[in-house]
Amino acid sequence: MNFGKLAAGVAAVSLIAAPVAAQAANSVAPAVERVGGVSSSEEKLEGSNGILIAVLAAAAVIAGIIIIADDDDDPTSP
């Protein structure tokens, strides 16, 4: 048996065994129970730039369509 086939077999076994070992490690009861934290202020992840980004994305899509649909069908070679 050559080294390449042995290495491929070891890699295949490790790919099969890794998720099983990870699941078994997660099933053990945790030492500390997780609890949710209370936040005094709420953050807005979107902010006020959401509409601006949407408008710019729409403009980019429209510009791309116009560039693709341009009627410049003249050949560049003689």
N, C-alpha and C positions, 0 to 999 in steps of 0.2 A: 504494500500500500504506500503510495507516494505521499509526500508531505502536503501537497495541495489538497488532496482529497481528505486527509486527516484534519487539516485546518478548516475546510468547509464543513465537515461534520461537527467539529467543536463549535464553530460559529452558529450552526443551526440549532444545536442543543442549547447553547447559551441564549439564543433568541427565544426559544420555547420556555426555558426555565426562569428567565428574568421576571416576566410578569407574574408568574406563579409565586415566586419568592416575594415580590413586592406586595402582592395581595395578602399573603400570609403575614407579612410584617405589619400591615395596616389593620389586620383583624384583631391583633392583640389590644387589650384595653389600654387606652392612653393613661399615663401617669397623672396628667393634669387635665381636667375637663375644660373645654373652651367655652367662654361666655362672650356675649356681645357687649360692646362698649357703647356708652351713651355720649353723643356729641352735642355740644351746646349750640353749634352753628352749622347750618347746612351750606354746602358748597354747590355751586352750579358748574357742572363739568362742561356744559356746552358754552356758557357765557353768552355774550351778545354778538359773537362773530358768526353764528350759525347761518344766518340769512345771507351774510356777505359771502361766505364760502360757497353756499348753494348757488348764488347768482354767478360767481366766478366760474364754477364748474359748468353751469349751463352755458355760459358764454364760450368756454373752451370747447364744449361739444358742438355748439353751433358753428364756431369758427372752423373746426375740423371738418364738419360736413360741407361747408362752403369751399374749403380748399380741395377736398376730394372731388366735389361735383363741378369744379371749374372746367370750362369748355376749351381749355388750352390743349387741343389735340394735334398741334403741329409737330411733325417729326423733327428731332434734333439732328439726325444724320441726313446727308444729302441724297 
